[in-house]
């Protein structure tokens, strides 16, 4: 009985170990974010000058010894701090992640000394942390300031009484992981199921899909695809804000309307009189009446000072608006509400619709004529409305998915985003590379997925600048949340609503990813989101989850031509995609090359145990992912025993074809379908997965296949299927999707070629694309496959030229004529319903077929310029000098670690055709040898052009 009692007590202690339980420590979670100040009011404590050490258990006294102290910088995770200090090898290489497992089991201590200038007497001084993962405790000059839970904002604490103005000061922060005392079983030790996957039902300890009281996204807490990692550390910045006794807080600017060139705006802001935010409570947590004053009413003591607020808008170096208004204020807190009229308003336009114009807004509080408090932020003027799409309503919950931005309808071309780095190394340079690549791809909306982050200020500022709209999920993914502490969850929710609501790029709030917001386990968490959006940001579209309300997720294994039939009444596609393998260089850098054998047997039970590093870098290694990726690759190359280069390329081109067709089908379904957000733009570490871009920043083939469909005007052949049998007739209808504000008259041509690039059939039709957003259809006739044309590819090329004969858009397809289609049972099933994509074990294989018909390329470097310390831009001219089309033409760099994003790649280049291509280069290292631009096609020898890289000097980084 005693043993049982001790066991129960031990379990209780273990379960409670994560919670902050010290009764003497002040709890620092608060819904009120302290607004960053300007100039001398703001002291940034981020950057270098920090010391990081650890202890096996939390220390009760800072004089207790700690271990392993070394210098580091903030923001950073502990993992990256250890690597950058040379303590541990790169966490993403080989299986080095196992060397970091102990990190989750230690209490980590960040310490920094800093000089504090003297501040005006009576000022408040707020120590503000914008993100600490996960449990934290803060000391200022050896005095405990309080404890905190939650990684998305806070702690914030008023510390004027603890500081020594004009002297050296010191802060120390204890940080513990969210799984403190509850670390999960090492997944590598789990048994495998009959399908070859790890049996996660046998994993004990912290469960990222049932995280209890821990409010942490599953992708950075050991969830699917990131089992090896559990983040901990000061992942966002630290600042001191010096604020006068009478001050402003949390301004909120909204655009009410735009009429002609004038914009009507509304400014709301809080004004505190000899009080501050952290003294306030959003509401009590016990049952009580919320506003029941006695006979005397509520006391208001006017401030004797003469107060005014000066509002200034600047644009392009000039003043666009100045307005100063008097304020009658009282002790405590009031709200200022002021309407503003901005003449000659420059609108913030999303990518493809115009310029993302930004104003700088500055608020200055004056006390008796003297400026005492300043707050500034960027703001974009835009209106967003929604209306029903054209299809039938087919569910109880049904939102309006046709977006109207600044009075203009559009089909929204989107992408899903996961975190830029699974261990939260998030410099501005990494964000810029990724987001600029998305903008160049034609992306207009990025969805920040609910298994990831409430994104950073850096991210949002870049989206503002680049004209990228943002759909922000709250960090609930694939789970019920009955144990979320309501006060901590509400603090996180409100802090981030207030932090993000002035960003013009933010257009959609979403409760989270692939979970049931209507379950009893999620009712409270959802109520907290919904009530606070109602209080703090009524201006944006809100959906409770995706998929729901007319949005759908689908990951089918089928001929992608089924998309506009299977999903013909879906207003919005929130997720869909196909796996592929990133370029071979990723694996040469991260995986033992001895494992690049037997890759055609990737789904055999024996493969995982004999390829531990390869499988370590494979997200969702399971029956729903591997076979369908390999089946598509089997149409491109023989994958029975491929090289890493061959399987990488084949899987990418197979996935690229899939993305091209699904995008054309869903865009062609407009106005029933009004938006598409494929999964996923970039991966958060180097893995095999669904992706347009690998973690190093290299754009893969799917990026370019999808990019071509995201152009403003796109011509597509509306193929009913990709597999045919000899003698069948292929109908060749075309659809032109057009986003322009004017109609576009032109000519559409469709040509059919055999697999030796001999022309078989061609036709032109005149067509005028209607004013966008529009889909204009026409028939170009049909083509009958010759009866003897079996187990061969066809090439179908469609081109749209404007009235002047300029090429506007080109699309290329490679349908197959297969003897497999002579099997009546297979044929009938394939035509009747979506079925799994067939594997071609004996061919035909696209690449070896194309290689038989050679052509020649020539290339020259037109220019090379430096963009910044790590990036250059090249312009390369490529010309096909042969008599055969060049197929899968592309440009790349050799001789250096790099990432490259070009205007186009994997494209068709007609005989005699010349193209000038721009390519951005991310230098991942200082070039040490012969760096060359390489231009190639599947059916042409490589052409190289040397680069002069003597001026490229790169500092070492996590890349």
TAHU-V687685 format. One record per run of one state. SS is the DSSP state (helix for helix, strand for strand, loop for the rest). FROM is the first residue (numbers start at 1). TO is the last residue. Records with the same first field share a line. If there is no record, write none. Layout:
SS->FROM-TO, FROM-TO
This chain:
loop->1-1, 17-26, 28-38, 45-46, 56-66, 75-77, 85-95, 106-106, 116-123, 130-132, 134-134, 141-142, 149-155, 159-159, 163-167, 177-186, 190-191, 193-197, 199-199, 203-217, 222-229, 231-232, 234-237, 244-245, 260-261, 274-276, 280-301, 303-306, 316-317, 328-329, 331-331, 343-346, 349-355, 357-358, 368-369, 380-380, 382-383, 388-401, 406-407, 411-411, 418-427, 442-444, 449-456, 467-468, 474-476, 478-485, 501-505, 511-512, 514-522, 537-540, 544-545, 547-550, 554-559, 567-571, 576-579, 581-583, 591-592, 596-598, 602-604, 611-611, 617-617, 619-625, 634-643, 668-674, 679-681, 683-687, 690-692, 694-698, 700-700, 710-712, 718-722, 725-728, 739-743, 754-758, 770-773, 785-791, 794-794, 803-806, 814-815, 818-818, 823-823, 833-845, 852-854, 856-856, 867-870, 881-885, 895-897, 903-906, 910-913, 924-931, 938-939, 947-959
helix->2-16, 39-41, 78-84, 96-105, 160-162, 187-189, 200-202, 218-220, 277-279, 428-441, 457-466, 486-500, 523-536, 560-566, 584-590, 593-595, 599-601, 605-610, 612-616, 626-633, 644-667, 701-709, 819-822, 824-832, 846-851
strand->27-27, 42-44, 47-55, 67-74, 107-115, 124-129, 133-133, 135-140, 143-148, 156-158, 168-176, 192-192, 198-198, 221-221, 230-230, 233-233, 238-243, 246-259, 262-273, 302-302, 307-315, 318-327, 330-330, 332-342, 347-348, 356-356, 359-367, 370-379, 381-381, 384-387, 402-405, 408-410, 412-417, 445-448, 469-473, 477-477, 506-510, 513-513, 541-543, 546-546, 551-553, 572-575, 580-580, 618-618, 675-678, 682-682, 688-689, 693-693, 699-699, 713-717, 723-724, 729-738, 744-753, 759-769, 774-784, 792-793, 795-802, 807-813, 816-817, 855-855, 857-866, 871-880, 886-894, 898-902, 907-909, 914-923, 932-937, 940-946
